[in-house]
Amino acid sequence: MPEEKKHTGTLYSVAVPIGNATDISERAHTTLSVVDFIACEDTRKTLELLRRARIETKARLLVHNPFGEAKSAEGLLKLLYEGKNIALVSDAGTPRLSDPGSRILRLAFTEKIPVVPIPGAAALTTLLSITPFSVDPFVFLGFLSPKSGRRQNELKKYLDFEGAIALYESVHRIEKSLADICDIYPDAEILIGREMTKTHEEFFLGSTLEATSWVQGKHGEFALIFRKK
């Protein structure tokens, strides 16, 4: 007798808005409305997103963040084996762009559990879409190290790279990171997006030296892309 194939649930990787709730796709809206569980970094932020996007769901929210990713991934896998459908979301944007999720995705692929991407917003592609200089090719570094020496070494690795360099940075380190970028890439042109798609969205285009002055005292979430001239 052939072994009976197990019926499992489906793991959906769902992109959500990076700020403006109306940016959510119809497909993402539907998926979050019907899944059994939503695996998220912060339940409070995801609940607020669901409220702003007017998504009515009976899904139970489960915490899935870097601090307990290995343990929670095993729990999610068990639910998938029970036939439950799960949506993996980030606090904002597309999962896996500097966000957790690799462990459960690896387990799902290994165990032949269906994985379905629901594409949508990402800070990276949002900034790329308005970049006026060439981004062919480009490399995405995610978040740089919080340690100064290591951060500078990460940037120096790409001194010979003939393309654009994109990264994210937090409000706590943006000024220090820009100072390092300016020191290492003094002749580069840089585009910065702050609080993109939100009420106080703003952009800067200019030299890395000019950027160090522009960013002083500014708050919010930042995405950057720069290229040597």
VEXLOPA-881874 format. One record per atom (N, C-alpha, C): residue in one letter; atom name; x, y, z. Coordinates in steps of 0.2 Angstrom, whole numbers. Layout:
REM VEXLOPA-881874
REC type atom    px    py    pz
REC    A   CA     X     Y     Z
...
REM end
This chain:
REM VEXLOPA-881874
REC type atom    px    py    pz
REC    M    N     4    -6     0
REC    M   CA     0     0     0
REC    M    C     4     6     0
REC    P    N     3    11    -5
REC    P   CA     7    17    -4
REC    P    C     5    21     2
REC    E    N    11    25     4
REC    E   CA    10    29    10
REC    E    C     5    35     9
REC    E    N     0    35    13
REC    E   CA    -5    41    12
REC    E    C    -2    47    13
REC    K    N    -3    52     9
REC    K   CA     0    59     9
REC    K    C    -4    63    14
REC    K    N     0    66    19
REC    K   CA    -2    70    24
REC    K    C    -5    76    21
REC    H    N   -11    78    24
REC    H   CA   -14    84    22
REC    H    C   -11    90    27
REC    T    N    -8    95    25
REC    T   CA    -5   100    29
REC    T    C    -9   107    27
REC    G    N    -7   111    31
REC    G   CA   -10   118    30
REC    G    C    -5   122    25
REC    T    N    -6   128    24
REC    T   CA    -2   132    19
REC    T    C     2   138    23
REC    L    N     8   139    22
REC    L   CA    11   145    25
REC    L    C    11   150    20
REC    Y    N     8   156    22
REC    Y   CA     8   162    17
REC    Y    C    13   167    20
REC    S    N    17   169    16
REC    S   CA    22   175    17
REC    S    C    19   181    15
REC    V    N    16   185    19
REC    V   CA    11   191    17
REC    V    C    15   198    18
REC    A    N    15   201    13
REC    A   CA    18   208    13
REC    A    C    12   213    15
REC    V    N    14   217    20
REC    V   CA     9   222    23
REC    V    C    12   229    22
REC    P    N     8   234    22
REC    P   CA    10   241    21
REC    P    C    16   243    25
REC    I    N    20   248    23
REC    I   CA    26   250    27
REC    I    C    23   256    31
REC    G    N    17   259    30
REC    G   CA    15   265    33
REC    G    C     8   266    32
REC    N    N     6   268    26
REC    N   CA    -1   269    23
REC    N    C    -5   263    23
REC    A    N   -10   262    27
REC    A   CA   -14   256    27
REC    A    C   -17   254    21
REC    T    N   -19   259    17
REC    T   CA   -22   258    11
REC    T    C   -18   255     5
REC    D    N   -12   254     7
REC    D   CA    -7   251     2
REC    D    C    -8   244     2
REC    I    N   -12   241     7
REC    I   CA   -12   234     7
REC    I    C   -16   231     1
REC    S    N   -13   225    -2
REC    S   CA   -16   223    -8
REC    S    C   -23   219    -6
REC    E    N   -27   218   -11
REC    E   CA   -33   214   -10
REC    E    C   -32   207    -8
REC    R    N   -27   204   -11
REC    R   CA   -25   197   -10
REC    R    C   -22   197    -3
REC    A    N   -18   201     0
REC    A   CA   -16   201     7
REC    A    C   -22   202    12
REC    H    N   -26   207    10
REC    H   CA   -32   208    14
REC    H    C   -36   201    15
REC    T    N   -37   198     9
REC    T   CA   -41   192     9
REC    T    C   -38   186    13
REC    T    N   -31   186    12
REC    T   CA   -27   180    16
REC    T    C   -28   181    23
REC    L    N   -26   187    25
REC    L   CA   -26   189    33
REC    L    C   -33   188    36
REC    S    N   -38   188    31
REC    S   CA   -45   188    34
REC    S    C   -47   180    35
REC    V    N   -44   176    31
REC    V   CA   -46   169    32
REC    V    C   -41   164    35
REC    V    N   -35   166    36
REC    V   CA   -30   161    39
REC    V    C   -32   159    46
REC    D    N   -29   154    49
REC    D   CA   -31   152    56
REC    D    C   -26   155    61
REC    F    N   -20   157    59
REC    F   CA   -15   160    63
REC    F    C   -11   165    59
REC    I    N    -9   170    63
REC    I   CA    -5   175    60
REC    I    C     1   176    64
REC    A    N     7   174    61
REC    A   CA    14   174    65
REC    A    C    17   181    64
REC    C    N    18   184    69
REC    C   CA    20   191    68
REC    C    C    25   193    73
REC    E    N    29   199    72
REC    E   CA    34   201    77
REC    E    C    32   204    83
REC    D    N    26   208    83
REC    D   CA    24   211    88
REC    D    C    16   211    88
REC    T    N    12   208    92
REC    T   CA     5   207    91
REC    T    C     2   214    92
REC    R    N     4   218    96
REC    R   CA     1   225    96
REC    R    C     1   229    89
REC    K    N     7   228    86
REC    K   CA     8   232    80
REC    K    C     4   229    74
REC    T    N     3   222    74
REC    T   CA    -1   219    69
REC    T    C    -8   220    71
REC    L    N   -10   220    77
REC    L   CA   -17   221    78
REC    L    C   -19   229    76
REC    E    N   -14   233    77
REC    E   CA   -16   240    75
REC    E    C   -16   240    67
REC    L    N   -12   236    64
REC    L   CA   -12   236    56
REC    L    C   -19   233    54
REC    L    N   -21   228    57
REC    L   CA   -27   225    55
REC    L    C   -33   230    56
REC    R    N   -33   234    62
REC    R   CA   -38   239    63
REC    R    C   -38   244    57
REC    R    N   -32   247    56
REC    R   CA   -31   252    51
REC    R    C   -33   250    44
REC    A    N   -32   244    42
REC    A   CA   -33   241    36
REC    A    C   -40   238    35
REC    R    N   -44   239    41
REC    R   CA   -51   236    41
REC    R    C   -51   229    39
REC    I    N   -47   225    42
REC    I   CA   -47   218    41
REC    I    C   -50   214    47
REC    E    N   -56   211    46
REC    E   CA   -59   207    51
REC    E    C   -57   200    50
REC    T    N   -54   197    56
REC    T   CA   -51   190    55
REC    T    C   -52   187    62
REC    K    N   -53   180    62
REC    K   CA   -54   176    68
REC    K    C   -47   173    69
REC    A    N   -42   175    66
REC    A   CA   -35   172    66
REC    A    C   -32   173    73
REC    R    N   -29   168    76
REC    R   CA   -25   170    82
REC    R    C   -18   172    81
REC    L    N   -16   177    84
REC    L   CA   -10   180    83
REC    L    C    -4   177    87
REC    L    N     1   175    84
REC    L   CA     7   171    88
REC    L    C    13   175    87
REC    V    N    17   176    92
REC    V   CA    23   180    92
REC    V    C    28   176    88
REC    H    N    31   179    83
REC    H   CA    37   175    80
REC    H    C    42   180    78
REC    N    N    47   181    83
REC    N   CA    52   186    82
REC    N    C    59   183    83
REC    P    N    64   187    82
REC    P   CA    71   184    82
REC    P    C    73   181    89
REC    F    N    70   184    94
REC    F   CA    72   181   101
REC    F    C    70   174   103
REC    G    N    64   172    99
REC    G   CA    62   165   101
REC    G    C    60   161    94
REC    E    N    64   163    89
REC    E   CA    62   161    82
REC    E    C    62   153    81
REC    A    N    68   150    84
REC    A   CA    68   143    83
REC    A    C    63   139    87
REC    K    N    61   141    93
REC    K   CA    56   138    96
REC    K    C    49   139    93
REC    S    N    48   145    91
REC    S   CA    41   147    88
REC    S    C    40   143    81
REC    A    N    46   143    78
REC    A   CA    45   139    71
REC    A    C    43   132    72
REC    E    N    46   129    77
REC    E   CA    43   122    78
REC    E    C    36   122    80
REC    G    N    34   126    84
REC    G   CA    27   127    85
REC    G    C    22   128    79
REC    L    N    25   133    75
REC    L   CA    21   134    69
REC    L    C    21   128    64
REC    L    N    26   124    64
REC    L   CA    27   118    60
REC    L    C    21   113    62
REC    K    N    21   112    69
REC    K   CA    16   108    71
REC    K    C     9   110    69
REC    L    N     7   116    69
REC    L   CA     1   119    67
REC    L    C    -1   117    60
REC    L    N     5   118    56
REC    L   CA     4   117    49
REC    L    C     3   109    47
REC    Y    N     6   105    51
REC    Y   CA     4    98    51
REC    Y    C    -3    96    53
REC    E    N    -6   100    57
REC    E   CA   -13    99    59
REC    E    C   -18   102    54
REC    G    N   -15   105    49
REC    G   CA   -19   107    43
REC    G    C   -21   114    44
REC    K    N   -18   118    48
REC    K   CA   -19   125    49
REC    K    C   -16   129    44
REC    N    N   -19   135    42
REC    N   CA   -16   139    38
REC    N    C   -13   145    41
REC    I    N    -7   147    40
REC    I   CA    -3   152    44
REC    I    C    -1   158    39
REC    A    N    -2   164    41
REC    A   CA     1   170    38
REC    A    C     7   172    42
REC    L    N    13   173    38
REC    L   CA    19   176    41
REC    L    C    19   183    39
REC    V    N    19   187    44
REC    V   CA    20   195    43
REC    V    C    25   198    47
REC    S    N    28   203    44
REC    S   CA    32   208    48
REC    S    C    28   213    51
REC    D    N    32   217    55
REC    D   CA    28   223    58
REC    D    C    26   228    52
REC    A    N    30   228    47
REC    A   CA    29   232    41
REC    A    C    33   230    35
REC    G    N    30   230    29
REC    G   CA    33   228    23
REC    G    C    33   220    22
REC    T    N    38   218    18
REC    T   CA    38   211    16
REC    T    C    43   207    21
REC    P    N    40   201    23
REC    P   CA    44   197    27
REC    P    C    51   195    24
REC    R    N    56   194    28
REC    R   CA    62   192    26
REC    R    C    67   197    24
REC    L    N    65   203    23
REC    L   CA    69   209    22
REC    L    C    71   212    28
REC    S    N    76   209    31
REC    S   CA    79   211    38
REC    S    C    74   210    43
REC    D    N    70   204    42
REC    D   CA    65   202    47
REC    D    C    65   195    48
REC    P    N    63   192    53
REC    P   CA    63   185    55
REC    P    C    58   181    50
REC    G    N    59   174    50
REC    G   CA    55   170    46
REC    G    C    59   164    42
REC    S    N    65   165    42
REC    S   CA    69   160    38
REC    S    C    68   153    41
REC    R    N    68   152    48
REC    R   CA    68   145    50
REC    R    C    61   142    49
REC    I    N    56   145    49
REC    I   CA    49   142    48
REC    I    C    49   141    40
REC    L    N    51   145    36
REC    L   CA    51   144    29
REC    L    C    56   138    27
REC    R    N    61   138    30
REC    R   CA    66   132    29
REC    R    C    62   125    31
REC    L    N    59   125    36
REC    L   CA    56   119    39
REC    L    C    50   118    34
REC    A    N    46   123    32
REC    A   CA    41   121    27
REC    A    C    43   118    21
REC    F    N    48   121    18
REC    F   CA    51   119    11
REC    F    C    54   111    12
REC    T    N    57   110    18
REC    T   CA    60   104    19
REC    T    C    55    98    20
REC    E    N    49   100    23
REC    E   CA    44    96    25
REC    E    C    38    95    19
REC    K    N    40    99    14
REC    K   CA    35    99     8
REC    K    C    29   102     9
REC    I    N    29   107    14
REC    I   CA    22   110    16
REC    I    C    22   116    11
REC    P    N    16   117     8
REC    P   CA    15   123     3
REC    P    C    17   130     6
REC    V    N    21   133     2
REC    V   CA    23   140     4
REC    V    C    20   145    -2
REC    V    N    17   150     0
REC    V   CA    14   154    -5
REC    V    C    16   162    -3
REC    P    N    19   165    -8
REC    P   CA    21   172    -6
REC    P    C    15   177    -8
REC    I    N    13   182    -4
REC    I   CA     8   187    -6
REC    I    C    12   193    -6
REC    P    N    14   195   -12
REC    P   CA    19   201   -13
REC    P    C    15   208   -12
REC    G    N    19   213   -10
REC    G   CA    17   219    -9
REC    G    C    22   224    -7
REC    A    N    21   229    -2
REC    A   CA    25   234    -1
REC    A    C    32   232     3
REC    A    N    37   236     1
REC    A   CA    43   235     5
REC    A    C    47   242     5
REC    A    N    50   243    10
REC    A   CA    54   250    10
REC    A    C    59   250     5
REC    L    N    62   244     4
REC    L   CA    68   244    -1
REC    L    C    65   245    -8
REC    T    N    60   242   -10
REC    T   CA    57   243   -17
REC    T    C    54   250   -18
REC    T    N    51   252   -12
REC    T   CA    48   259   -13
REC    T    C    53   264   -14
REC    L    N    59   264   -11
REC    L   CA    64   269   -12
REC    L    C    68   268   -19
REC    L    N    69   261   -21
REC    L   CA    72   260   -27
REC    L    C    67   263   -33
REC    S    N    61   263   -32
REC    S   CA    56   265   -37
REC    S    C    57   272   -39
REC    I    N    60   276   -34
REC    I   CA    61   283   -36
REC    I    C    68   285   -36
REC    T    N    73   281   -36
REC    T   CA    80   282   -36
REC    T    C    82   285   -43
REC    P    N    85   291   -44
REC    P   CA    86   294   -50
REC    P    C    93   292   -53
REC    F    N    97   288   -49
REC    F   CA   103   286   -52
REC    F    C   103   278   -53
REC    S    N   107   276   -57
REC    S   CA   107   269   -59
REC    S    C   107   264   -53
REC    V    N   103   259   -53
REC    V   CA   103   254   -47
REC    V    C   104   247   -50
REC    D    N   107   247   -56
REC    D   CA   109   241   -60
REC    D    C   117   240   -60
REC    P    N   120   236   -56
REC    P   CA   116   231   -51
REC    P    C   116   235   -44
REC    F    N   113   232   -39
REC    F   CA   113   235   -32
REC    F    C   113   229   -27
REC    V    N   116   231   -21
REC    V   CA   116   226   -16
REC    V    C   113   229   -10
REC    F    N   109   224    -6
REC    F   CA   105   226     0
REC    F    C   109   224     6
REC    L    N   111   228    10
REC    L   CA   114   226    16
REC    L    C   110   225    22
REC    G    N   103   227    22
REC    G   CA    99   227    28
REC    G    C   101   232    33
REC    F    N   101   230    39
REC    F   CA   104   235    45
REC    F    C   111   233    46
REC    L    N   115   239    46
REC    L   CA   122   238    48
REC    L    C   123   237    55
REC    S    N   129   234    57
REC    S   CA   130   233    64
REC    S    C   130   239    68
REC    P    N   128   238    74
REC    P   CA   127   244    79
REC    P    C   134   246    81
REC    K    N   139   242    80
REC    K   CA   146   243    83
REC    K    C   150   247    77
REC    S    N   153   252    79
REC    S   CA   156   257    74
REC    S    C   161   253    70
REC    G    N   166   250    73
REC    G   CA   171   246    69
REC    G    C   169   241    64
REC    R    N   164   237    67
REC    R   CA   161   232    62
REC    R    C   157   235    57
REC    R    N   153   241    58
REC    R   CA   149   244    53
REC    R    C   154   247    48
REC    Q    N   159   250    50
REC    Q   CA   164   253    45
REC    Q    C   167   247    40
REC    N    N   168   241    43
REC    N   CA   171   236    39
REC    N    C   166   233    35
REC    E    N   160   233    37
REC    E   CA   154   231    32
REC    E    C   154   235    26
REC    L    N   154   242    27
REC    L   CA   154   247    22
REC    L    C   160   246    17
REC    K    N   166   245    20
REC    K   CA   172   245    16
REC    K    C   173   239    11
REC    K    N   169   233    13
REC    K   CA   169   227     9
REC    K    C   166   229     2
REC    Y    N   163   234     1
REC    Y   CA   160   236    -6
REC    Y    C   163   242    -9
REC    L    N   169   244    -7
REC    L   CA   172   249   -10
REC    L    C   174   248   -17
REC    D    N   175   242   -19
REC    D   CA   176   241   -26
REC    D    C   170   239   -30
REC    F    N   164   239   -27
REC    F   CA   158   237   -30
REC    F    C   155   242   -35
REC    E    N   154   241   -41
REC    E   CA   152   245   -46
REC    E    C   144   245   -47
REC    G    N   141   248   -42
REC    G   CA   134   248   -41
REC    G    C   131   252   -36
REC    A    N   125   251   -34
REC    A   CA   122   255   -29
REC    A    C   121   251   -23
REC    I    N   122   254   -17
REC    I   CA   121   250   -10
REC    I    C   115   253    -7
REC    A    N   111   248    -5
REC    A   CA   105   250    -1
REC    A    C   105   247     6
REC    L    N   102   251    11
REC    L   CA   102   248    18
REC    L    C    96   251    21
REC    Y    N    95   249    27
REC    Y   CA    90   252    32
REC    Y    C    94   254    38
REC    E    N    91   259    41
REC    E   CA    94   261    47
REC    E    C    89   264    52
REC    S    N    90   263    59
REC    S   CA    86   265    64
REC    S    C    87   272    66
REC    V    N    83   276    69
REC    V   CA    83   282    71
REC    V    C    89   283    76
REC    H    N    91   278    80
REC    H   CA    96   278    85
REC    H    C   103   278    82
REC    R    N   104   276    76
REC    R   CA   110   275    73
REC    R    C   111   279    66
REC    I    N   106   282    64
REC    I   CA   106   285    57
REC    I    C   112   290    56
REC    E    N   113   295    61
REC    E   CA   118   300    61
REC    E    C   125   297    61
REC    K    N   126   292    65
REC    K   CA   133   288    65
REC    K    C   134   284    59
REC    S    N   129   281    56
REC    S   CA   130   277    50
REC    S    C   131   282    44
REC    L    N   128   287    44
REC    L   CA   129   292    38
REC    L    C   136   295    39
REC    A    N   138   296    45
REC    A   CA   145   299    45
REC    A    C   150   294    43
REC    D    N   149   287    44
REC    D   CA   153   282    42
REC    D    C   153   282    34
REC    I    N   147   282    31
REC    I   CA   146   282    24
REC    I    C   150   288    21
REC    C    N   149   294    24
REC    C   CA   152   300    21
REC    C    C   160   299    21
REC    D    N   163   296    27
REC    D   CA   170   295    27
REC    D    C   173   290    22
REC    I    N   169   285    21
REC    I   CA   171   279    16
REC    I    C   169   281     9
REC    Y    N   163   284     8
REC    Y   CA   161   285     1
REC    Y    C   160   293     1
REC    P    N   165   297     1
REC    P   CA   164   304     1
REC    P    C   161   307    -5
REC    D    N   162   304   -11
REC    D   CA   160   306   -17
REC    D    C   153   303   -20
REC    A    N   150   299   -15
REC    A   CA   144   296   -17
REC    A    C   138   300   -17
REC    E    N   133   299   -22
REC    E   CA   127   302   -22
REC    E    C   122   297   -18
REC    I    N   118   300   -14
REC    I   CA   114   296    -9
REC    I    C   106   299    -9
REC    L    N   102   294    -9
REC    L   CA    95   295    -8
REC    L    C    92   292    -2
REC    I    N    89   296     2
REC    I   CA    86   294     9
REC    I    C    79   295     9
REC    G    N    75   290    11
REC    G   CA    68   290    12
REC    G    C    67   290    20
REC    R    N    63   295    22
REC    R   CA    61   295    29
REC    R    C    54   294    30
REC    E    N    52   289    34
REC    E   CA    44   289    36
REC    E    C    40   288    29
REC    M    N    43   284    25
REC    M   CA    40   283    18
REC    M    C    32   280    19
REC    T    N    28   284    15
REC    T   CA    21   282    14
REC    T    C    17   285    20
REC    K    N    20   288    25
REC    K   CA    17   290    31
REC    K    C    16   298    31
REC    T    N    13   300    36
REC    T   CA    11   308    35
REC    T    C    17   312    35
REC    H    N    22   311    38
REC    H   CA    28   315    38
REC    H    C    34   312    33
REC    E    N    32   309    28
REC    E   CA    36   306    23
REC    E    C    41   312    20
REC    E    N    47   311    19
REC    E   CA    51   315    16
REC    E    C    57   312    13
REC    F    N    60   315     8
REC    F   CA    66   312     4
REC    F    C    72   317     4
REC    F    N    78   314     3
REC    F   CA    84   319     2
REC    F    C    88   316    -3
REC    L    N    90   320    -8
REC    L   CA    95   318   -13
REC    L    C   101   323   -13
REC    G    N   107   320   -13
REC    G   CA   112   324   -13
REC    G    C   119   320   -11
REC    S    N   124   324    -9
REC    S   CA   130   321    -8
REC    S    C   130   318    -1
REC    T    N   134   313     1
REC    T   CA   134   310     8
REC    T    C   136   315    13
REC    L    N   140   320    11
REC    L   CA   142   325    16
REC    L    C   136   330    17
REC    E    N   132   331    12
REC    E   CA   126   335    13
REC    E    C   121   331    17
REC    A    N   121   325    17
REC    A   CA   116   321    20
REC    A    C   117   321    28
REC    T    N   124   321    30
REC    T   CA   125   321    37
REC    T    C   122   327    40
REC    S    N   122   333    37
REC    S   CA   119   339    40
REC    S    C   111   338    40
REC    W    N   108   336    34
REC    W   CA   101   335    33
REC    W    C    98   331    38
REC    V    N   101   325    40
REC    V   CA    98   320    45
REC    V    C    98   322    52
REC    Q    N   102   327    54
REC    Q   CA   103   329    61
REC    Q    C    96   331    64
REC    G    N    94   327    70
REC    G   CA    88   329    73
REC    G    C    82   326    71
REC    K    N    83   322    65
REC    K   CA    77   319    62
REC    K    C    75   312    65
REC    H    N    69   311    65
REC    H   CA    66   304    68
REC    H    C    63   300    63
REC    G    N    61   294    65
REC    G   CA    57   290    61
REC    G    C    61   284    58
REC    E    N    59   281    53
REC    E   CA    62   275    50
REC    E    C    65   277    43
REC    F    N    71   275    42
REC    F   CA    75   277    36
REC    F    C    77   271    32
REC    A    N    77   273    25
REC    A   CA    80   268    20
REC    A    C    85   272    16
REC    L    N    90   270    14
REC    L   CA    95   273    10
REC    L    C    98   269     4
REC    I    N   100   273    -1
REC    I   CA   103   270    -6
REC    I    C   108   275    -9
REC    F    N   114   273   -10
REC    F   CA   119   277   -13
REC    F    C   124   274   -18
REC    R    N   127   278   -22
REC    R   CA   132   275   -27
REC    R    C   137   280   -28
REC    K    N   143   277   -29
REC    K   CA   149   281   -31
REC    K    C   148   284   -38
REC    K    N   150   291   -38
REC    K   CA   150   294   -45
REC    K    C   156   292   -49
REM end
